[in-house]
Amino acid sequence: MKNYVCTACGYVYEPATGDPEHNIAPGTSFEDLPDDWVCPVCGVGKDMFEPEA
């Protein structure tokens, strides 16, 4: 599973860690995040993320 980077603020979503503050379990791939999930740092949507190089 790839990490994804927020192009607005640089936050990196790591599937191995998930997003515990928003009840996203470790092991959840970026593609499996809910459509209404937003960056926990700046609040932009999934469309503002790109795969980490």
N, C-alpha and C positions, 0 to 999 in steps of 0.2 A: 504494500500500500504506500502510495506517495504522500509526502507532505505537501500542503498547499499554503501559499503566501498571500496575505492580504495586500493588494496593490496600493491601498490607501494609507495603511499605517505600518506595514511590515510584520504584523502578527503572523506566526506560523502555526497552522493547524496540523497537529501530529496525530495520526490515527492511533498510534500506540498509546497515547495519553488520553485521547478524547477531549471532552470539555466538561469536566465534572461539575462546574458551576451551573451549567445549563442541562444537567442530567443526560449528557452524551457519554455513553460507556466507552472505556478503552477498547480499542479494536474496531471502532466504527469508522469505515472508510468515508472520505469526503463525499463521494457520490451517494452514500447512504444517509447523509445528514438530512434532516427535514428541510423542505423548501423554504420555510420561514426562519431557518437558523440564520443568525447574524454574527458578525465578528464580535467577540466578547470585549475587544478593546475600543473599537471605533464605531461599531454598529452598522457597517455596510453589509449588504447581502452577499450571497454565495457567488453572484456574477462578478464580483470584484476580486475574486481569488484566482490565482494561476498556479499550476504545478511548480513545485520548487525545482530549480535547475540542478 
